[in-house]
């Protein structure tokens, strides 16, 4: 009986923490260089800011576990690139450079001064290209499951 009570209490506390983190989310929309609406979400408050970029055929929910963990001690920004999630899909040129402009527009709109960029799969290429556009704002790059040699970029 005591084990059941401990299990249920720990589960209830975990659910409460997840709900608080989700309720503290702020959703924003900005416009990329080509006029496409870009949706992003902000969690937590403390520096350094961690900016997450999803891969192809994906959206922000891929980063849920990371968001829940890191937003306790950092400001977490999760970007939905053009054509994914709630972001616009009216783009004409679907290139890594255009996606990098999505990231750059979020940095400007959210007034992010310094951040670590984290990109998964295609998002890895996007963060490498974004760093070229806003190098003074990037303090680190974390490519995850990237199918290219990031050192040569």
N, C-alpha and C positions, 0 to 999 in steps of 0.2 A: 504494500500500500504506500509506504514511504517513497519507494522508487518511482511509483506512478505520479505521486504528487510533485516530486522533484522534476521529473520529465515534463509534466504539464506546465509547471512554473517556468522552467527554462525555455520551453517552446513559446509561452505567452510573452515572455520578455523579448525573445528574438523577433517575434511578429511585431511587437510594439516598436522596437528599434527600426525595423524595416519600414513600417508605416510612417514613422517620424521622418526618416530620410526621404521617403517618397513625397510626403506632404511638403517638405522644404524645397522641393524642386521648383525652379523657375524656368518657364518656357519662353523663349524669345525667337523672333524672326528678324533677319536682316536681308540685305540684297547683295548678291555677288556682283562682280564687275560687269557681267553680261546681262544683268537685270533679273536673274533667277532668285526666287525667294529661298533662303537658307534657314532652316530651323535648327535651334540648338537649345541645350538644357544646362542649367547651372545648379550645382549641389555644393554644400559646404562653403567654407569661407577662408581658410588659412592658406598662406603661401607655402611652398610654390604652387602655382596653378598647374593642374594636369589636364591636358586637352586630348581627348580620345577621338580617333577617326576610324570608322568601321571599314570593312572590306566590301567587295562587290556583292550585290544582291543581298544586302544586309541593311541594318539600321541600328538605332541607339541601344536596343535591348541586348545586343551582343555584349555590351559593357556593364550589364546590371551588377554582376558580382564584384567587378572592380570598383564601380561607382559606390556600392554599399560599403566596401572596405575603405577606400581611399578618402571618401568625403567626410569621414570622421575627423581627419587631420589635415585635409587639403581642400582647396577650391577645385572642383571637378567640372569640366566643361565637356559635354558630349555633343558632337556635331553630326547632323544628318546631311550628308552630301546631296547635291542636286540629283533628283530622280529617285531618292530613297526616303522612306518614312514620310514625314509631313512636308518635306522640302519640295520646291517646285520642280517641274519636269519640262519646262519650255525652252531648254537650252538647245542650241544648234550644234555647237562643237563640244562633243563629249570626250574631253582629253584630260590627262592627268594635270596639265597646267590649269585647265578650267576648274577642276576640283581643288587645286591648290589656292586658287582665287577665292573659293568658298571659305577655306580656312582663314585666309588673310582677312576677308570681310568680317568674319566672326571676331577675330582679334581686335579689329578696329571698333566694331560695334560694342563689344563687351569691355573695351578699354583694358585689354590684357597687356600688361607691360612686359612680363617675363613668364615663360611657361616651359614645361616639358611637353613635347608632342609625342603621342603614342599612336601608332597606326598599325592596323592588322591587315595582312594580305595586300590588296590593292591600296588600302589606306597607308601602308608603309611607303609606297611610291609617292603618294600624295603628300605625306609629311616631309619627305626629302625635297620635293619641289616647293612646298610652302616655305621651308626654311630658307630657300634662295630668295624668296620675296620679302621675308620679314626676319632676316638674320639677327638683327639687334634685339629681337623679342624672344628668341629661342635659347634656352639654357641647356637643353638636352633633347635627344631623339631616341625613341624606343621603337624600333621596327619589330613587329611580331608576326611570325609565319610569312616572311617576305621571300618571294622567289626571285631575288636578284642580289647581286653583290652590292650592299649599301656602302661599302668603303670606297667604291669607284665613283660614287655620285658626288 
